Amino acid sequence: MDNPPISESRLRILVRVATRSVGFLAISLGAVMHYAIWFRGAPLRRRAVWQQYWGRRFAWLIGLEIEVNGRIPRSGLIVANHLGYVDILVLSAITPCVFVAKADVAQWPVLGVLARIAGTIFVDRTRRAAVAGVNARVEAATRAGLSVVLFPEGTSSDGRTVLPFKTSLLEPSCSAGCPLTPAALCYRLDSGTVGTDVCYWGDMTLLPHLVRLFQQRVVYAKVTFGQTFQQAASRKELAAALREHVSELRAPREADRLAITKI
């Protein structure tokens, strides 16, 4: 007996995954070659611009539609909740910035290479001595007029709540008075589950997750920026205050409609 035909919707999904998989490799190769020819040895600001250029192309590839609420900061620290690697694409697409990431991200296939050449600041949280060097690099980047994105939860989650913020990476703000902008990220899908198909957390592995992500026709991303402020409180107080700000920004507010930008 013949096998039943593949339904049109299933066929479209298979074609979408195959097309995006090839596109992902092609864009990655193009990004690396572009960097090697034009940006190798470039200062951090130019590499941040390179990252934005290619971040927008990755965002287009996976069908990201980004809505921005509030004013995008141009320098200082952006402190956000963390739902996975898609956060990097979203934030890099809307502004040139530098990210602080866990050291093991540098070893990821493809994405790790792109993160390293973009100037990502990696931190090994198992070595307390390494945090001081990271703080110095963060402080130098902010003094150069760049935005540095911190994910103080220390890990990603399924987005149901904002995890407690770790205090160590907030030291540049306490010591140098860096301006701080809280930001909240959230996602929506027409079908599927955000917690498994967009968020990358727990014991998930990269390749199967990419396949699930590539199946989505559109991924709706929303970034809400709060008011930029400076605070000289202790790191513990600062972490608690920032977590509260980010948690509040995750809730929809009527005032958001006044400052919406579509990317």
Stockholm file with secondary structure:
# STOCKHOLM 1.0

chainA/1-263         MDNPPISESRLRILVRVATRSVGFLAISLGAVMHYAIWFRGAPLRRRAVWQQYWGRRFAWLIGLEIEVNGRIPRSGLIVANHLGYVDILVLSAITPCVFVAKADVAQWPVLGVLARIAGTIFVDRTRRAAVAGVNARVEAATRAGLSVVLFPEGTSSDGRTVLPFKTSLLEPSCSAGCPLTPAALCYRLDSGTVGTDVCYWGDMTLLPHLVRLFQQRVVYAKVTFGQTFQQAASRKELAAALREHVSELRAPREADRLAITKI
#=GR chainA/1-263 SS CCCCCCCHHHHHHHHHHHHHHHHHHHHHHHHHHHIIIIITTCCHHHHHHHHHHHHHHHHHHTTEEEEEESCCCSSEEEEECCCCTHHHHHHHHHSCEEEEEEGGGGGSTTHHHHHHHTTCEEECTTCHHHHHHHHHHHHHHHHTTCEEEECTTSSCCCSSSCCCCCSGGGHHHHHHCCCEEEEEEEEEESSSCHHHHTCCCTTCCHHHHHHHHHHCSCEEEEEEECCCBCCCSCHHHHHHHHHHHHHHHHSCCGGGGGSEEEC
#=GC SS_cons         CCCCCCCHHHHHHHHHHHHHHHHHHHHHHHHHHHIIIIITTCCHHHHHHHHHHHHHHHHHHTTEEEEEESCCCSSEEEEECCCCTHHHHHHHHHSCEEEEEEGGGGGSTTHHHHHHHTTCEEECTTCHHHHHHHHHHHHHHHHTTCEEEECTTSSCCCSSSCCCCCSGGGHHHHHHCCCEEEEEEEEEESSSCHHHHTCCCTTCCHHHHHHHHHHCSCEEEEEEECCCBCCCSCHHHHHHHHHHHHHHHHSCCGGGGGSEEEC
//
